Structure formats: C-alpha cells, structure tokens
Amino acid sequence: MIEPFYGKGEMMKAFINKESFFLEKFIQILNQEQVPLEIVDTSGNTYSTCQENVKHKIFIKDPKFFKALVSPDAFSLGEAYIKGYFDISGSIKELYEMVYRRLLSTHQKKGPLSFLARLFVKIKEKEKENIEYHYNVPGRFYRLFLGKTMGYTCGYYADETTCMDDAQNEKMDIICQKLRLTPGEKLLDIGCGWGNFAVFAAKHYGVKVTGITLSSEQKKYAQKWISDEDLSHQIQIRLLNYRDLGDEQFDKISCVGMSEHVGKAHMAHFFNCVYNSLKKGGMFLQHTITTNIKRRKGYENSFLNTYMFPGGELMFEHDLVHIASRTGFELLNAENFRPHYVRTLNDWIVRMEQKKEELLEIVSDHVFRIYHVFFIGSLISFRQKDISLFQNLFYKTDQENATTRLFSSPYAQKEASIAKS
C-alpha cells in the first residue's frame, strides 16, 4: 500500500518501482482484448495473457519502459520502442494491429506552450527545419526500402502480382495522364523529393520540369540522378519554399506527397501560391494523405509531431476541396487510393526488415525504429480507414477557351482516350 503522505513525485517513483503492479494491469487490459502475449521483465519474470498459442513476446530491456505503462498510448509505447526499452519476438505489425484500437490512441493533449510557440515562430525557417529533420537522411538509406524509383508515397497496384517498383511507375504515369502532359510544357513539381517524378515526366512525356524542395540532401540526390539520365537540359531543381515562387507561371503543377507538411493554418495560402503560379487553363494535381477522424480540440498526434513529421498535419478531403474552390480552382476529379497505400507500406516494411543490417550501417538503431514503427502504424491506420490517400485534380478555369476535353470520363464508351498513345 502506498503511504498517503507521499508527494506526487514520490508516489510516481514508488509506483514505477513496483514493476509487477504495472505489468499486471497491462496484462489485464490486453486480456480483455484477447491478445495472446507474453511479457518478460528485467528480472526474467514472465507474465502472460494466456496459457497457450502465444505468438508474441515482449522482452523488457530497461526499467524506463514502465513509465510508458502509466498511461499507455501510441506516443508512450512508440517512444519506449524507438528508445530500445523493449524488444519484440514475433511480428510487431500483427501485435500493433491487435492492440491498435484499445491502446494506441494517437490523440494526446498538446503541451501548454504549444500555442505560444506558434506565435513567435518564423514560419519559413521552421518549415525548412521540419523538412530537413525528416529528409536529410542519406538517400541510400531510403533507396534500400523504397527501391529504384525512390517513390516516397503510395504506388498504384494494378493487380495482385504488381511489384513495388512497377506500382510506383504506374502511379507516376497516372499523374502524367491526368495532367494531360504534352512535350514542351512547363511543369512545376512542388516538393519534388529525390527527383523521381521530375525524371519520369521529362523522360516519358517530354516536359520541362522545375522541381522545388527544402531538403539539401534531396536536391543533391536529384541533381545526380538528372545528370546520370542526361536530362539537365529539361529539369532544374531549386532549394526553394513554395511561398517564394514569384511571378513565373507554369502550364501544369504537381504536388505529390508534400502538402501534408503545409498544415491547415497555411493551406489557403498554399493554394493561392499554386493558383498564382499556374497559367489560365492549367491543371494542378494534389496527391495527399487525408484524415477521416476528427481530432479533439487541443490534442495532437505527439509521436508523429515529435519523431517523424514535425509540423505535419492531415486534413479532411472536403476541407481541401473547399479551400481550393475558394481560391478559384475547379475540381475535375478526386480519386481515393487508400488500399494502394496499405500495399505500399507493407512492401516498405518487408524491405526494411529484410535489409535491416544494411540500413543499420547507415543510420542508428534509434532512427531505424522510428521509421519501422511509423510505417507499421500508418499501414494499420490506412487499413482501418482512419486515413486515406486522395489524388485531387484541379483546373484553373479559362472561360474564353472552354472545352469538354478536360472534363472527359474514363467510363464513357465513346470518349476518346486521354492516355498517352
């Protein structure tokens, strides 16, 4: 029994010292969810939710793990995993899915200073810092699990036999077709990553591409790729914030997996910048993750904001379309690729696990675990339909040259194909 005269800090220390107390409570929660699991504590004692058919074991390596059990959620348990406080035998992906709804809530209350911090931040400097935090990891680290296309967002799996590289190429081709790219057109690729889409569009559709990124590592990787492909005359990569695009206008604009970094507070300005950079009659393709769950006011996904995508924020699809419409855009097409992201993430996870030793030669175990558990959590979120992936095709309406061609439907029997012949 805890003595009533303990101060709050002393009480917490006393509780944390009683490892068995927390493990027994944790086992009770898991038992209610019927999760067949065994936990081995730092002294070698075993706690189990069942007597047989145990598929997963948690091995506690550091007593700090028990702090995560005070209020177990996606942040506390995710942080304990990436810090190496415990290891798992069996499939961490299967275990994550089993306890997802009960324990892994991504809704954590924001810190009291988070609002004040936003008032004093220099937004462009912060955006660059956020992007470099995630992407200024050596390109060869990403290539080991992303494959030769370096596509760091979902592919398009035409059938069950489609491999990861083919799925990424198919996704890029779909984007090119939706934008109706033709040789000689000027394409702006916002958040160009390692240059994969810029290279694909220039190589297969003959367009002139300007790609912008805030990551110096991505720019360096992209420029080498472009040089190796002998496409320097068609593609230029700039280290540039979309806010600083200036007066130059483009025939078409793409943003593939970047607008998740913009945030709701800045999305209207983002669409305005895109709209001003697009010629009348041009099209903008936004490929972005959206949320299907309303987050409570004053709460955030602490793990995502702290360890994976600081400054990132997912929005509802209808909010994105509404903001784009207020800007002046007309929605031509919206398509949900949610199941394709489940397949994509599964491929990344499998490759990460297969190439773990090679990856650990490039980054620390801490960084490896961040990516590993984030991909697993994201896969489950897509599978549970908590989040989706939309491709939104917007049109900067040109009343003087109105045409039905841009409004063609792939389902019309007599419609001429818009695909590249």
C-alpha positions as a Markdown table, in Angstrom:
| # | Residue | x | y | z |
|---|---|---|---|---|
| 1 | Met | 0.0 | 0.0 | 0.0 |
| 2 | Ile | 1.3 | 3.5 | -0.9 |
| 3 | Glu | 1.6 | 5.8 | 2.1 |
| 4 | Pro | -0.8 | 8.8 | 1.9 |
| 5 | Phe | 1.8 | 11.3 | 2.9 |
| 6 | Tyr | 3.9 | 10.8 | -0.2 |
| 7 | Gly | 4.3 | 13.8 | -2.5 |
| 8 | Lys | 3.1 | 13.4 | -6.1 |
| 9 | Gly | 6.7 | 12.8 | -7.4 |
| 10 | Glu | 7.4 | 10.3 | -4.7 |
| 11 | Met | 4.2 | 8.4 | -5.3 |
| 12 | Met | 5.1 | 8.1 | -9.0 |
| 13 | Lys | 8.5 | 6.8 | -8.2 |
| 14 | Ala | 7.0 | 4.3 | -5.8 |
| 15 | Phe | 4.6 | 3.1 | -8.4 |
| 16 | Ile | 7.2 | 2.8 | -11.1 |
| 17 | Asn | 9.4 | 0.7 | -8.8 |
| 18 | Lys | 6.6 | -1.8 | -8.5 |
| 19 | Glu | 7.1 | -3.3 | -11.9 |
| 20 | Ser | 4.7 | -6.1 | -11.3 |
| 21 | Phe | 1.9 | -3.7 | -10.5 |
| 22 | Phe | 2.1 | -2.1 | -13.9 |
| 23 | Leu | 2.6 | -5.3 | -15.8 |
| 24 | Glu | -0.4 | -7.0 | -14.1 |
| 25 | Lys | -2.6 | -4.0 | -15.0 |
| 26 | Phe | -1.2 | -4.0 | -18.6 |
| 27 | Ile | -1.9 | -7.8 | -18.9 |
| 28 | Gln | -5.5 | -7.2 | -17.7 |
| 29 | Ile | -6.1 | -4.7 | -20.4 |
| 30 | Leu | -4.6 | -7.0 | -23.0 |
| 31 | Asn | -6.5 | -9.9 | -21.7 |
| 32 | Gln | -9.8 | -8.0 | -22.2 |
| 33 | Glu | -8.7 | -7.6 | -25.8 |
| 34 | Gln | -7.8 | -11.3 | -26.1 |
| 35 | Val | -4.3 | -10.6 | -27.2 |
| 36 | Pro | -2.1 | -13.8 | -26.8 |
| 37 | Leu | 1.1 | -12.2 | -25.4 |
| 38 | Glu | 3.9 | -13.0 | -23.0 |
| 39 | Ile | 6.0 | -10.3 | -21.3 |
| 40 | Val | 9.4 | -11.0 | -19.7 |
| 41 | Asp | 10.5 | -8.3 | -17.3 |
| 42 | Thr | 14.0 | -7.1 | -16.4 |
| 43 | Ser | 14.4 | -9.9 | -13.8 |
| 44 | Gly | 13.3 | -12.6 | -16.1 |
| 45 | Asn | 9.8 | -13.0 | -14.6 |
| 46 | Thr | 7.1 | -13.9 | -17.1 |
| 47 | Tyr | 3.6 | -12.5 | -17.4 |
| 48 | Ser | 1.1 | -14.0 | -19.8 |
| 49 | Thr | -2.4 | -13.3 | -21.1 |
| 50 | Cys | -3.0 | -16.9 | -21.9 |
| 51 | Gln | -1.6 | -20.4 | -21.3 |
| 52 | Glu | -1.1 | -21.4 | -24.9 |
| 53 | Asn | -0.9 | -20.1 | -28.5 |
| 54 | Val | 1.4 | -17.3 | -27.5 |
| 55 | Lys | 2.6 | -15.7 | -30.8 |
| 56 | His | 4.4 | -12.6 | -29.4 |
| 57 | Lys | 6.8 | -11.9 | -26.6 |
| 58 | Ile | 7.8 | -8.6 | -25.2 |
| 59 | Phe | 11.3 | -8.5 | -23.6 |
| 60 | Ile | 11.7 | -5.5 | -21.3 |
| 61 | Lys | 15.3 | -4.3 | -21.6 |
| 62 | Asp | 15.2 | -1.1 | -19.5 |
| 63 | Pro | 13.1 | -0.2 | -16.4 |
| 64 | Lys | 12.2 | 3.1 | -18.0 |
| 65 | Phe | 9.7 | 1.0 | -20.0 |
| 66 | Phe | 7.3 | 1.1 | -17.1 |
| 67 | Lys | 6.8 | 4.8 | -17.4 |
| 68 | Ala | 5.1 | 4.0 | -20.7 |
| 69 | Leu | 2.6 | 1.9 | -18.8 |
| 70 | Val | 1.4 | 4.7 | -16.6 |
| 71 | Ser | -0.8 | 5.9 | -19.4 |
| 72 | Pro | -0.2 | 3.6 | -22.4 |
| 73 | Asp | -0.9 | 5.1 | -25.8 |
| 74 | Ala | 0.7 | 5.4 | -29.3 |
| 75 | Phe | 3.2 | 8.1 | -28.0 |
| 76 | Ser | 4.3 | 6.4 | -24.8 |
| 77 | Leu | 4.7 | 2.9 | -26.2 |
| 78 | Gly | 6.1 | 4.2 | -29.5 |
| 79 | Glu | 8.7 | 6.2 | -27.7 |
| 80 | Ala | 9.6 | 3.3 | -25.5 |
| 81 | Tyr | 10.1 | 1.1 | -28.6 |
| 82 | Ile | 12.3 | 3.6 | -30.5 |
| 83 | Lys | 14.4 | 4.2 | -27.4 |
| 84 | Gly | 15.0 | 0.5 | -27.1 |
| 85 | Tyr | 13.3 | 0.0 | -23.8 |
| 86 | Phe | 11.8 | -3.3 | -25.1 |
| 87 | Asp | 12.1 | -5.7 | -28.0 |
| 88 | Ile | 9.5 | -8.0 | -29.6 |
| 89 | Ser | 9.7 | -11.5 | -30.9 |
| 90 | Gly | 7.1 | -12.3 | -33.5 |
| 91 | Ser | 5.5 | -9.8 | -35.9 |
| 92 | Ile | 5.4 | -6.3 | -34.4 |
| 93 | Lys | 2.9 | -5.5 | -37.2 |
| 94 | Glu | 0.5 | -8.2 | -36.1 |
| 95 | Leu | 0.8 | -7.1 | -32.4 |
| 96 | Tyr | 0.3 | -3.5 | -33.3 |
| 97 | Glu | -2.9 | -4.3 | -35.1 |
| 98 | Met | -4.2 | -6.4 | -32.3 |
| 99 | Val | -3.9 | -3.6 | -29.7 |
| 100 | Tyr | -4.5 | -0.7 | -32.0 |
| 101 | Arg | -8.0 | 0.4 | -31.0 |
| 102 | Arg | -7.6 | -0.3 | -27.3 |
| 103 | Leu | -4.1 | 1.1 | -26.5 |
| 104 | Leu | -2.7 | 3.1 | -29.4 |
| 105 | Ser | -4.7 | 6.2 | -29.4 |
| 106 | Thr | -2.9 | 9.0 | -31.4 |
| 107 | His | -4.8 | 11.7 | -29.6 |
| 108 | Gln | -2.5 | 13.3 | -27.0 |
| 109 | Lys | -3.1 | 16.6 | -25.3 |
| 110 | Lys | -0.9 | 19.5 | -26.6 |
| 111 | Gly | 1.6 | 21.0 | -24.2 |
| 112 | Pro | 0.6 | 24.3 | -22.6 |
| 113 | Leu | 3.3 | 26.2 | -24.5 |
| 114 | Ser | 2.4 | 24.9 | -28.0 |
| 115 | Phe | 0.1 | 27.8 | -28.8 |
| 116 | Leu | 2.6 | 30.5 | -27.6 |
| 117 | Ala | 5.4 | 28.8 | -29.6 |
| 118 | Arg | 3.4 | 29.2 | -32.8 |
| 119 | Leu | 3.1 | 33.0 | -32.2 |
| 120 | Phe | 6.9 | 33.5 | -32.2 |
| 121 | Val | 8.0 | 31.0 | -34.9 |
| 122 | Lys | 9.5 | 32.2 | -38.2 |
| 123 | Ile | 7.3 | 30.1 | -40.5 |
| 124 | Lys | 9.7 | 29.7 | -43.5 |
| 125 | Glu | 12.7 | 28.9 | -41.3 |
| 126 | Lys | 10.6 | 26.4 | -39.3 |
| 127 | Glu | 9.3 | 24.7 | -42.5 |
| 128 | Lys | 12.8 | 24.2 | -43.7 |
| 129 | Glu | 13.9 | 22.9 | -40.3 |
| 130 | Asn | 11.0 | 20.4 | -40.3 |
| 131 | Ile | 11.7 | 19.1 | -43.8 |
| 132 | Glu | 15.4 | 18.7 | -43.2 |
| 133 | Tyr | 14.7 | 16.9 | -39.9 |
| 134 | His | 13.0 | 14.1 | -41.9 |
| 135 | Tyr | 14.6 | 14.1 | -45.3 |
| 136 | Asn | 18.2 | 15.0 | -44.7 |
| 137 | Val | 19.0 | 11.3 | -44.2 |
| 138 | Pro | 21.4 | 9.9 | -46.8 |
| 139 | Gly | 19.5 | 9.0 | -50.0 |
| 140 | Arg | 20.9 | 5.5 | -50.0 |
| 141 | Phe | 19.0 | 4.8 | -46.7 |
| 142 | Tyr | 15.7 | 5.5 | -48.5 |
| 143 | Arg | 16.7 | 3.6 | -51.6 |
| 144 | Leu | 17.2 | 0.4 | -49.7 |
| 145 | Phe | 13.5 | 0.2 | -48.9 |
| 146 | Leu | 11.9 | 2.5 | -51.5 |
| 147 | Gly | 13.6 | 0.8 | -54.4 |
| 148 | Lys | 15.0 | 2.3 | -57.6 |
| 149 | Thr | 12.0 | 4.6 | -58.2 |
| 150 | Met | 12.6 | 6.4 | -54.8 |
| 151 | Gly | 8.8 | 6.9 | -54.6 |
| 152 | Tyr | 8.1 | 8.0 | -51.0 |
| 153 | Thr | 4.3 | 7.9 | -51.2 |
| 154 | Cys | 1.8 | 5.3 | -52.3 |
| 155 | Gly | 2.1 | 3.4 | -55.6 |
| 156 | Tyr | -0.7 | 2.0 | -57.8 |
| 157 | Tyr | -1.1 | -1.8 | -57.7 |
| 158 | Ala | -2.9 | -2.8 | -60.9 |
| 159 | Asp | -3.3 | -6.4 | -59.7 |
| 160 | Glu | -2.1 | -8.8 | -57.0 |
| 161 | Thr | 1.2 | -9.6 | -58.9 |
| 162 | Thr | 2.3 | -5.9 | -59.2 |
| 163 | Cys | 5.7 | -5.3 | -57.6 |
| 164 | Met | 6.6 | -2.1 | -55.7 |
| 165 | Asp | 8.7 | -0.5 | -58.5 |
| 166 | Asp | 6.0 | -1.2 | -61.1 |
| 167 | Ala | 3.4 | 0.3 | -58.7 |
| 168 | Gln | 5.4 | 3.5 | -58.3 |
| 169 | Asn | 5.9 | 3.9 | -62.1 |
| 170 | Glu | 2.2 | 3.2 | -62.7 |
| 171 | Lys | 1.3 | 5.9 | -60.1 |
| 172 | Met | 3.6 | 8.4 | -61.8 |
| 173 | Asp | 2.1 | 7.6 | -65.2 |
| 174 | Ile | -1.4 | 8.1 | -63.9 |
| 175 | Ile | -0.4 | 11.5 | -62.7 |
| 176 | Cys | 1.1 | 12.4 | -66.1 |
| 177 | Gln | -2.1 | 11.3 | -67.9 |
| 178 | Lys | -4.4 | 13.2 | -65.5 |
| 179 | Leu | -2.4 | 16.3 | -66.1 |
| 180 | Arg | -2.5 | 15.7 | -69.9 |
| 181 | Leu | 1.2 | 16.4 | -70.1 |
| 182 | Thr | 2.5 | 17.2 | -73.7 |
| 183 | Pro | 6.0 | 17.7 | -74.9 |
| 184 | Gly | 7.5 | 21.2 | -74.3 |
| 185 | Glu | 5.1 | 22.1 | -71.5 |
| 186 | Lys | 6.4 | 23.6 | -68.3 |
| 187 | Leu | 5.7 | 21.5 | -65.2 |
| 188 | Leu | 6.3 | 22.7 | -61.6 |
| 189 | Asp | 6.7 | 19.8 | -59.1 |
| 190 | Ile | 6.3 | 21.2 | -55.6 |
| 191 | Gly | 8.1 | 19.0 | -53.0 |
| 192 | Cys | 10.0 | 17.1 | -55.7 |
| 193 | Gly | 11.6 | 14.7 | -53.3 |
| 194 | Trp | 14.6 | 12.9 | -54.8 |
| 195 | Gly | 13.5 | 13.8 | -58.3 |
| 196 | Asn | 11.7 | 10.6 | -59.3 |
| 197 | Phe | 8.6 | 12.3 | -60.7 |
| 198 | Ala | 10.6 | 15.0 | -62.4 |
| 199 | Val | 12.8 | 12.5 | -64.2 |
| 200 | Phe | 9.8 | 10.3 | -65.1 |
| 201 | Ala | 7.7 | 13.2 | -66.6 |
| 202 | Ala | 10.7 | 14.6 | -68.5 |
| 203 | Lys | 11.8 | 11.2 | -69.8 |
| 204 | His | 8.4 | 9.8 | -70.8 |
| 205 | Tyr | 6.3 | 12.9 | -71.6 |
| 206 | Gly | 9.0 | 15.4 | -72.9 |
| 207 | Val | 8.1 | 18.2 | -70.4 |
| 208 | Lys | 10.4 | 20.8 | -68.9 |
| 209 | Val | 10.3 | 20.4 | -65.2 |
| 210 | Thr | 11.2 | 22.7 | -62.3 |
| 211 | Gly | 11.3 | 20.8 | -59.0 |
| 212 | Ile | 11.4 | 22.6 | -55.6 |
| 213 | Thr | 12.4 | 21.1 | -52.3 |
| 214 | Leu | 13.6 | 22.4 | -48.9 |
| 215 | Ser | 16.0 | 19.5 | -48.4 |
| 216 | Ser | 19.6 | 19.9 | -49.5 |
| 217 | Glu | 20.1 | 16.1 | -49.4 |
| 218 | Gln | 17.2 | 15.6 | -51.8 |
| 219 | Lys | 18.4 | 18.3 | -54.1 |
| 220 | Lys | 21.9 | 16.7 | -54.2 |
| 221 | Tyr | 20.4 | 13.3 | -54.9 |
| 222 | Ala | 18.0 | 14.6 | -57.6 |
| 223 | Gln | 20.7 | 16.5 | -59.4 |
| 224 | Lys | 23.0 | 13.5 | -59.7 |
| 225 | Trp | 20.0 | 11.4 | -60.9 |
| 226 | Ile | 19.1 | 14.0 | -63.5 |
| 227 | Ser | 22.8 | 14.2 | -64.7 |
| 228 | Asp | 23.0 | 10.4 | -65.0 |
| 229 | Glu | 19.9 | 10.4 | -67.1 |
| 230 | Asp | 21.3 | 13.2 | -69.3 |
| 231 | Leu | 18.2 | 15.4 | -68.6 |
| 232 | Ser | 19.9 | 18.5 | -67.2 |
| 233 | His | 18.5 | 20.4 | -70.2 |
| 234 | Gln | 15.0 | 19.6 | -69.2 |
| 235 | Ile | 15.0 | 19.6 | -65.4 |
| 236 | Gln | 16.2 | 22.1 | -62.8 |
| 237 | Ile | 15.9 | 21.5 | -59.1 |
| 238 | Arg | 15.7 | 24.5 | -56.7 |
| 239 | Leu | 16.1 | 24.8 | -53.0 |
| 240 | Leu | 13.0 | 26.9 | -52.6 |
| 241 | Asn | 9.9 | 27.4 | -50.4 |
| 242 | Tyr | 6.6 | 27.4 | -52.4 |
| 243 | Arg | 6.0 | 30.8 | -50.8 |
| 244 | Asp | 8.9 | 32.3 | -52.8 |
| 245 | Leu | 7.9 | 31.1 | -56.3 |
| 246 | Gly | 7.5 | 34.7 | -57.5 |
| 247 | Asp | 5.7 | 35.6 | -60.8 |
| 248 | Glu | 6.8 | 32.7 | -63.0 |
| 249 | Gln | 3.9 | 30.7 | -64.3 |
| 250 | Phe | 3.6 | 27.0 | -65.4 |
| 251 | Asp | 1.4 | 25.0 | -67.7 |
| 252 | Lys | 0.9 | 22.3 | -65.1 |
| 253 | Ile | 1.7 | 21.8 | -61.4 |
| 254 | Ser | 2.1 | 18.7 | -59.3 |
| 255 | Cys | 2.4 | 18.2 | -55.6 |
| 256 | Val | 3.0 | 14.5 | -54.7 |
| 257 | Gly | 3.1 | 13.8 | -51.0 |
| 258 | Met | 4.2 | 17.3 | -49.8 |
| 259 | Ser | 1.0 | 19.2 | -48.8 |
| 260 | Glu | 0.7 | 17.1 | -45.7 |
| 261 | His | 3.6 | 19.3 | -44.4 |
| 262 | Val | 1.7 | 22.5 | -45.0 |
| 263 | Gly | -0.9 | 22.4 | -42.2 |
| 264 | Lys | -4.4 | 23.6 | -42.0 |
| 265 | Ala | -3.5 | 27.2 | -40.9 |
| 266 | His | -1.4 | 27.7 | -44.1 |
| 267 | Met | -3.4 | 25.7 | -46.7 |
| 268 | Ala | -5.3 | 28.6 | -48.1 |
| 269 | His | -2.0 | 30.5 | -48.7 |
| 270 | Phe | -0.6 | 27.3 | -50.3 |
| 271 | Phe | -3.5 | 27.1 | -52.8 |
| 272 | Asn | -3.1 | 30.8 | -53.5 |
| 273 | Cys | 0.6 | 30.3 | -54.3 |
| 274 | Val | -0.2 | 27.4 | -56.6 |
| 275 | Tyr | -3.1 | 29.3 | -58.3 |
| 276 | Asn | -0.9 | 32.3 | -59.0 |
| 277 | Ser | 1.9 | 30.1 | -60.4 |
| 278 | Leu | -0.5 | 28.3 | -62.8 |
| 279 | Lys | -1.4 | 29.6 | -66.3 |
| 280 | Lys | -5.1 | 30.1 | -67.0 |
| 281 | Gly | -6.5 | 26.8 | -68.3 |
| 282 | Gly | -3.8 | 24.9 | -66.5 |
| 283 | Met | -4.2 | 21.9 | -64.1 |
| 284 | Phe | -2.9 | 21.1 | -60.6 |
| 285 | Leu | -2.6 | 17.6 | -59.3 |
| 286 | Gln | -2.5 | 17.2 | -55.5 |
| 287 | His | -1.6 | 13.8 | -54.2 |
| 288 | Thr | -2.0 | 13.8 | -50.5 |
| 289 | Ile | -2.9 | 11.8 | -47.3 |
| 290 | Thr | -6.2 | 12.9 | -45.7 |
| 291 | Thr | -7.8 | 12.1 | -42.4 |
| 292 | Asn | -11.2 | 10.6 | -41.7 |
| 293 | Ile | -11.2 | 11.2 | -38.0 |
| 294 | Lys | -11.9 | 14.5 | -36.2 |
| 295 | Arg | -9.2 | 15.2 | -33.7 |
| 296 | Arg | -10.4 | 16.7 | -30.4 |
| 297 | Lys | -9.5 | 20.4 | -29.9 |
| 298 | Gly | -6.2 | 20.8 | -28.1 |
| 299 | Tyr | -5.0 | 17.4 | -29.0 |
| 300 | Glu | -2.3 | 16.2 | -31.4 |
| 301 | Asn | -0.5 | 13.1 | -32.7 |
| 302 | Ser | 2.5 | 13.5 | -30.4 |
| 303 | Phe | 4.6 | 10.7 | -31.9 |
| 304 | Leu | 4.2 | 12.0 | -35.4 |
| 305 | Asn | 4.9 | 15.6 | -34.4 |
| 306 | Thr | 7.9 | 14.7 | -32.2 |
| 307 | Tyr | 9.7 | 11.9 | -34.1 |
| 308 | Met | 8.5 | 11.6 | -37.7 |
| 309 | Phe | 6.9 | 14.7 | -39.3 |
| 310 | Pro | 7.3 | 17.8 | -37.1 |
| 311 | Gly | 4.9 | 20.4 | -38.3 |
| 312 | Gly | 2.8 | 18.0 | -40.4 |
| 313 | Glu | -1.0 | 17.9 | -40.3 |
| 314 | Leu | -3.6 | 15.9 | -42.1 |
| 315 | Met | -6.9 | 17.4 | -43.3 |
| 316 | Phe | -10.3 | 16.2 | -44.3 |
| 317 | Glu | -10.7 | 15.8 | -48.1 |
| 318 | His | -13.8 | 18.0 | -48.1 |
| 319 | Asp | -11.8 | 20.8 | -46.4 |
| 320 | Leu | -9.1 | 20.7 | -49.0 |
| 321 | Val | -11.6 | 20.8 | -51.9 |
| 322 | His | -13.4 | 23.7 | -50.2 |
| 323 | Ile | -10.2 | 25.8 | -49.7 |
| 324 | Ala | -9.2 | 25.1 | -53.3 |
| 325 | Ser | -12.7 | 26.2 | -54.5 |
| 326 | Arg | -12.5 | 29.4 | -52.6 |
| 327 | Thr | -9.1 | 30.1 | -54.2 |
| 328 | Gly | -10.7 | 29.8 | -57.6 |
| 329 | Phe | -9.9 | 26.2 | -58.6 |
| 330 | Glu | -12.5 | 23.9 | -60.1 |
| 331 | Leu | -12.3 | 20.2 | -59.1 |
| 332 | Leu | -12.1 | 18.0 | -62.1 |
| 333 | Asn | -11.5 | 14.7 | -60.4 |
| 334 | Ala | -10.9 | 13.2 | -56.9 |
| 335 | Glu | -9.8 | 9.6 | -56.5 |
| 336 | Asn | -9.1 | 7.6 | -53.4 |
| 337 | Phe | -6.0 | 5.3 | -53.4 |
| 338 | Arg | -6.3 | 4.2 | -49.8 |
| 339 | Pro | -5.9 | 0.4 | -50.3 |
| 340 | His | -2.9 | 1.0 | -52.5 |
| 341 | Tyr | -1.1 | 2.7 | -49.6 |
| 342 | Val | -1.7 | -0.4 | -47.5 |
| 343 | Arg | 0.1 | -2.4 | -50.1 |
| 344 | Thr | 2.9 | 0.2 | -50.5 |
| 345 | Leu | 3.6 | 0.4 | -46.7 |
| 346 | Asn | 3.6 | -3.4 | -46.4 |
| 347 | Asp | 6.3 | -3.5 | -49.2 |
| 348 | Trp | 8.4 | -0.9 | -47.4 |
| 349 | Ile | 8.1 | -2.7 | -44.0 |
| 350 | Val | 9.1 | -6.1 | -45.6 |
| 351 | Arg | 12.1 | -4.5 | -47.3 |
| 352 | Met | 13.2 | -2.7 | -44.1 |
| 353 | Glu | 13.1 | -5.9 | -42.2 |
| 354 | Gln | 14.9 | -7.8 | -44.9 |
| 355 | Lys | 17.6 | -5.1 | -45.2 |
| 356 | Lys | 17.9 | -4.2 | -41.5 |
| 357 | Glu | 21.6 | -4.9 | -41.2 |
| 358 | Glu | 22.4 | -2.8 | -44.3 |
| 359 | Leu | 20.2 | 0.1 | -43.0 |
| 360 | Leu | 21.9 | 0.0 | -39.6 |
| 361 | Glu | 25.2 | 0.6 | -41.4 |
| 362 | Ile | 23.7 | 4.0 | -42.5 |
| 363 | Val | 21.6 | 5.1 | -39.5 |
| 364 | Ser | 21.3 | 4.3 | -35.8 |
| 365 | Asp | 19.0 | 1.7 | -34.4 |
| 366 | His | 17.0 | 4.6 | -32.9 |
| 367 | Val | 16.3 | 6.1 | -36.4 |
| 368 | Phe | 15.6 | 2.6 | -37.9 |
| 369 | Arg | 13.0 | 2.0 | -35.1 |
| 370 | Ile | 11.3 | 5.4 | -35.8 |
| 371 | Tyr | 10.7 | 4.6 | -39.4 |
| 372 | His | 9.8 | 1.0 | -38.8 |
| 373 | Val | 7.1 | 1.6 | -36.2 |
| 374 | Phe | 5.8 | 4.7 | -38.0 |
| 375 | Phe | 5.3 | 2.7 | -41.2 |
| 376 | Ile | 3.5 | -0.1 | -39.2 |
| 377 | Gly | 1.2 | 2.4 | -37.5 |
| 378 | Ser | 0.5 | 4.1 | -40.8 |
| 379 | Leu | -0.4 | 0.8 | -42.5 |
| 380 | Ile | -2.9 | 0.0 | -39.8 |
| 381 | Ser | -4.4 | 3.5 | -39.9 |
| 382 | Phe | -4.9 | 3.1 | -43.7 |
| 383 | Arg | -6.3 | -0.4 | -43.3 |
| 384 | Gln | -8.7 | 0.8 | -40.5 |
| 385 | Lys | -9.8 | 3.7 | -42.8 |
| 386 | Asp | -8.7 | 6.3 | -40.3 |
| 387 | Ile | -6.7 | 8.0 | -43.1 |
| 388 | Ser | -6.9 | 7.9 | -46.9 |
| 389 | Leu | -4.8 | 9.0 | -50.0 |
| 390 | Phe | -6.5 | 11.3 | -52.5 |
| 391 | Gln | -5.5 | 12.5 | -55.9 |
| 392 | Asn | -7.3 | 15.8 | -56.5 |
| 393 | Leu | -7.1 | 17.2 | -60.0 |
| 394 | Phe | -7.9 | 20.9 | -60.1 |
| 395 | Tyr | -8.5 | 23.2 | -63.0 |
| 396 | Lys | -7.8 | 26.9 | -63.3 |
| 397 | Thr | -10.8 | 27.7 | -65.3 |
| 398 | Asp | -10.4 | 29.5 | -68.7 |
| 399 | Gln | -13.8 | 30.8 | -69.7 |
| 400 | Glu | -12.5 | 32.0 | -73.1 |
| 401 | Asn | -11.3 | 28.6 | -74.1 |
| 402 | Ala | -14.0 | 26.3 | -72.6 |
| 403 | Thr | -13.7 | 22.7 | -73.7 |
| 404 | Thr | -15.3 | 19.4 | -72.8 |
| 405 | Arg | -11.9 | 17.6 | -73.4 |
| 406 | Leu | -10.7 | 18.3 | -69.9 |
| 407 | Phe | -13.9 | 17.0 | -68.4 |
| 408 | Ser | -13.8 | 13.6 | -70.1 |
| 409 | Ser | -14.8 | 10.5 | -68.2 |
| 410 | Pro | -12.8 | 7.2 | -68.5 |
| 411 | Tyr | -16.1 | 5.4 | -68.3 |
| 412 | Ala | -17.7 | 6.9 | -71.3 |
| 413 | Gln | -18.0 | 4.4 | -74.1 |
| 414 | Lys | -17.4 | 6.9 | -77.0 |
| 415 | Glu | -14.9 | 9.1 | -75.2 |
| 416 | Ala | -11.6 | 9.5 | -76.9 |
| 417 | Ser | -8.8 | 8.2 | -74.6 |
| 418 | Ile | -6.9 | 10.9 | -72.7 |
| 419 | Ala | -4.0 | 8.5 | -72.2 |
| 420 | Lys | -0.7 | 8.9 | -74.0 |
| 421 | Ser | -0.7 | 6.6 | -77.1 |
